[in-house]
Amino acid sequence: MDSLQAQDQQHGGLLTMAWPADAAPAPELSVVVPIYDEEENIPVLYERLTGALAALGIGYEIIAVDDGSHDRSFAFLRELARADRRLRVVRFRRNFGQTAAFTAGFERARGDVVVTIDADLQNDPADIPRLLEKIAEGYDVVSGWRAHRQDAFWNRRLPSIIANRLISLVTGLRLHDYGCSLKAYRREVVQDLQLYGELHRFIPAIASWQGVQVAELAVNHEPRRFGSSKYGIGRTLRVMLDLMTVRFLLSYATRPMQIFGLVGLLLSGVGGLILGYLGFVRLVLGEPISARPLTLLGVLVMVLGIQFISIGLLGEMIVRSARGGQQNSIYRVREELNADAVPAD
């Protein structure tokens, strides 16, 4: 540490701790840890995680993302980062959510393999070597499965079971546990993902749609020792909404006209048949149609059909104009420690 000179640099409101460029060789493994109010867990997690990683005998880095914690989580991380340059810390300006935390970690990861793990001590770092062994077999994504989950049944496990089955049905990738944060990815799978909302849990499904090989591995799960869960039953509803988004993205993200145009044509066809029938009644049979509810229905369905077709056309224009554009960041960073390891764009 004596030969390392820290200097504060201000770049667009981002405070970083800079070190010599040759002091941080590229690691083989990156571990991304989202953290939100986990001050009691951090020292234990760091000890267990570094112990498991040191036993691998390979170069590694730990990217801890403080997602706007209100407790002393960042203070603990700062002290650990001062003593261990393999620990890189990203501090958000406020709580942006787990998806944003994973995205920040993925964007900064330099290892050939990226492992994600929760900071609540319920995931076991000792399972990481088993995930890497599965990656070495040729898989691109290995998803952990909490086969013996140590959580309450009614408000945690039951909603999770229902959600996992529904997600598997909708996405076509059958996994027992989409919600387990302990996962391993080849870096090329996650480095260009555009995530938002709660989409981090759908990464295996999105990756599978891109043609990568996905495996599932039973992992240990421990009861929470400190703090409390940040997620309740309301999160299940948000996941369901994001599931609809994923279904659309997997099938029609680059061809919105295929879905909106199809609905528009069906509605326009139904409206055309109704109005055609009413035209026959008025012109051939000579009966009045202005007071018939069917007239309003026919006009309404026809207008809706035209609107859906217009939405499809606008979607096509947006998709084509967005290609090659730069994605707006879904998070804002207040401070980074050991940030010299962040690769240049």
Residue, then its C-alpha position, 0 to 999 in steps of 0.5 A: m500500500d505504501s507504493l500506491q498513491a491515492q488521489d481524488q479526481q472529480h470527473g462529472g461529479l464522480l469521486t474516484m480513488a485512482w491507482p497506478a494502471d499496472a497495479a491491477p492485472a485483469p482477473e479471471l473471475s469477477v464477483v458482483v455483490p449488490i448491497y443495501d443496508e447489510e452492515e452486519n453481514i458485510p464483515v462475515l460475507y467478506e471473510r467467507l467470500t475471500g476464503a472461498l475465492a482464495a482457495l480457487g487459486i485464480g485471479y479474482e475481483i469483488i465488485a460490491v455495489d452499495d445501492g444507496s444504503h442508509d446504514r454503515s454498509f459503505a463505511f465497512l466497504r471503504e475500510l475493507a477496500r483500503a486493505d484489499r485492492r481486489l475489492r472494488v466498491v461502487r456507491f450509488r447516490r440513492n437506492f436504484g434497485q437490484t437490477a441497477a446494482f447488477t448492471a453496474g457490476f456487469e459493466r465493470a467486470r473484467g473477469d472471463v466469468v462473472v458470479t453474482i451473489d447476495a450480501d445477506l449470507q443466505n447464499d453460500p460462497a462455498d458453492i462458487p467452485r461448483l458453479l465454475e466447474k459447471i461453466a467449465e463443462g461448456y455452459d454459458v449460464v449456471s443458475g443456482w437452485r435453492a432446493h432447500r430454501q430457508d425462508a417462510f413458506w407463505n410469504r416467500r416460498l409459495p409466491s416464489i414457486i408460483a412465479n417460477r412456474l409461470i416464468s418457466l411457462v411464459t419464457g420457455l426456459r424451465l428453471h426451479d428458481y429464477g430468484c436465486s441471486l447465486k449465478a455464474y455467467r460468461r462475461e460476454v453473456v451479460q456485458d451488453l445486456q440492457l436491464y431495467g425494472e426487475l429484469h435481472r431475474f430473467i437473465p437466464a431466459i433472455a440469454s437462452w433466447q440468444g442461443v446460450q447454454v443454460a444449466e441449473l445447479a442445486v446450491n445451499h441456502e441458509p437462514r438470514r442471520f442479520g437484518s431483514s429481507k428487503y422484499g415483500i409480497g408486493r415484489t411478486l406483482r412487479v415481477m409479473l408485470d416485468l414478465m409480460t415485458v420479457r415475453f414481449l421482448l423475447s418475441y417482438a422487441t425488434r419487430p413490434m409490427q408483428i404483434f401490434g399490426l396483427v391485433g390491428l388487422l384483426l380488429s379492423g377486419v371485425g370492424g369492417l365486417i360489422l360496418g359492411y353488414l350495416g351498409f347492406v342493411r341500410l343500402v339494400l334493405g333500407e332500414p335505419i342504422s343510426a340508432r343501433p348500438l352495433t353501429l357504434l361498436g363497428v366504428l369503435v373496433m375499426v378505429l382501434g384497429i387503425q390505432f394498433i396498426s399506427i402503434g406498430l408503425l411507430g414502434e418500428m420507427i423507434v426500434r430502427s432509430a434506437r439501433g446504434g444509440q447509446q443506452n441511458s444509464i439506469y443508475r447514478v454513481r456517487e463514489e467509487l473505490n479502487a476504480d482504476a480497474v474499470p476498463a475504458d469504453 
